[in-house]
Amino acid sequence: MTTDPTTNDEITSTKEFEAALSRVILAALENDVDPRGTWEYRADGVGSDMEVMVVELAD
């Protein structure tokens, strides 16, 4: 992938954040990338570094 899929997203609410997250997870699943696990996000000085955990929910 050569572009950042969220670069143009303006996220100003929890609902918009959830929609963007949904798009990223769906794109991963559609492209055989397993999004489950713990992911580190390094903010490079733009904010706080974070850890994100994606866990599959039981039906």
C-alpha positions in Angstrom: 0.0 0.0 0.0 1.4 3.4 -0.9 -1.1 5.7 0.7 -2.4 6.3 4.1 -6.1 5.4 4.0 -7.0 7.8 6.8 -5.0 10.9 5.8 -8.1 12.8 4.5 -10.4 11.6 7.2 -11.5 14.4 9.5 -12.3 12.7 12.8 -14.1 15.1 15.2 -16.3 12.7 17.1 -16.4 9.2 18.6 -18.8 8.2 15.9 -16.4 9.3 13.1 -13.5 7.5 14.9 -15.5 4.3 15.1 -16.4 4.6 11.4 -12.7 5.1 10.4 -11.7 2.1 12.6 -14.4 0.0 11.0 -13.0 0.9 7.5 -9.5 -0.1 8.5 -10.5 -3.4 10.1 -12.8 -4.3 7.2 -10.0 -3.5 4.7 -7.6 -5.7 6.6 -10.0 -8.6 6.7 -10.8 -8.2 3.0 -7.1 -8.4 2.2 -6.3 -11.4 4.3 -4.5 -9.3 7.0 -5.4 -10.5 10.5 -6.1 -7.4 12.6 -6.3 -9.3 15.9 -3.6 -8.7 18.4 -1.8 -5.8 20.0 -0.6 -2.9 17.9 1.7 -0.1 18.8 1.1 3.4 17.4 4.0 5.8 17.5 2.8 9.4 17.3 6.2 10.9 16.3 5.6 13.9 18.5 2.1 14.7 17.3 0.5 13.2 20.4 0.9 10.3 22.8 2.2 6.9 21.8 -0.6 4.3 22.2 -1.2 0.6 22.2 -4.3 -0.7 20.5 -5.7 -4.2 21.2 -8.1 -5.9 18.7 -9.9 -8.8 20.1 -12.5 -11.0 18.3 -15.8 -11.0 20.1 -17.7 -14.3 20.7 -21.0 -14.6 18.8 
